[in-house]
Amino acid sequence: MTAVQSPALQACGISWQAHGTRIVHEVSLQVQAGELLGLIGPNGSGKSSLLRLLSGVLRPQQGEVLLGTQPLRTLPRRSLARQLAFVPQMAHTQDAISVWDAVELGRTPWLSALRPLSAHDRAVVAQSLAAVGLQAKAHSAWSTLSGGERQRAHLARALAQQPGVLLLDEPTNHLDIHQQLSLMQLIQGLPITKVVALHDLNQALACDRLAVLQHGRLVRLGPPAEVLSPELLRSVFQVQARTLIDPQDGRHVLRFQPLAAPAP
C-alpha cells in the first residue's frame, strides 16, 4: 500500500487580528509538495498577512501552521530557515553591502563556527544570482540597484537558502514586463513548493491551484479554470471578465471591464 504523503505546508483554522480588527479569519488550506499555489484577492483581503502567518513571521492567535508534520511554532529559527524562505513585498537590506554579500546572507542558516563559508556555499550563491539574471551585478553596491533588481536580488537570497518551501509576496511588483515574464517562468520551474501572492490574475492562470481571499476569509480553492469564473470575478473583484483564447498558442487570457453603473 502506498503511503499518503503529508502536505508540505498546512494552515489549520488560523486567525490573526491587529488593533482589534480581524485580518485573517479561520483559514484552512493544504499546499502539496512541489505545487505552485497562488494567493489572490482584492487589496486588503489578507494575502500578505496570510503569507506572514504561513512563514512564521506572525504567529496565529488561533489555529496552527504545520511545515510537513511539525507545528511551525516548535521549530528553531535556524531549522525553519533551512526549510522555508519568505520574500516579502518590501524587503530591506543595508545599502552599504554588495549584491553578492546580500545574497550570501541566504547561506547563514547553514553556517556555524564549525562550518564556515565553503566553496560549495559560494557556488550556491553564484547559481542563485544566475537564476535571477544578476550575475553581472554580483559585485555592484546594493545602493546602485533599481527597485526591480533589488526584488530579484531578494529572490536570489531566498534561493540561496535552498528551501523546500518558498513564499513570495507579489514578486513581480516593480518589474518591467520582460522581467515579470522571466521571473514567473523561473518560479514555475523551481522543483520546490511555492506559495505566491499575485495581483495579476493572468499570471495567476499559470498556477496549479488558486486560493481566493475576501475580507480575510478563504472563499475558494481549486484549479484556475474552476476558480476564475465570471461569477467569482464579479463578486470578489467587482469586474466583468471574459476568457479569450490566444490563437497562437491556445492559452487562455482574461479580459476585464468595470461593472456597468446602475441605471439612475
Buried (B, 14 or more C-beta within 10 A) or exposed (E): EEEEEBBBBBBBEBBBBEEEEBBBBBBEBBBBBEBBBBBBBBEEBBBBBBBBBBBBEBEBEBBBBBBBEBEBEEBEEEEBBBBBBBBBBEBEBEEEBBBBBBBBBBBBBBBEEEEEEEEEBEEBBBBBBEBBBBBEBBEBEBEEBEEBBBBBBBBBBBBBBBBBBBBBBBBBBBBEEEBBEBBBEBBBEBEBBBBBBBBBBBBBBBBBBBBBBBBBBBBBBEEBEEBBEEEBBEEBBEBBBEEEEEEEEEEEEBEEEEEEEEEE
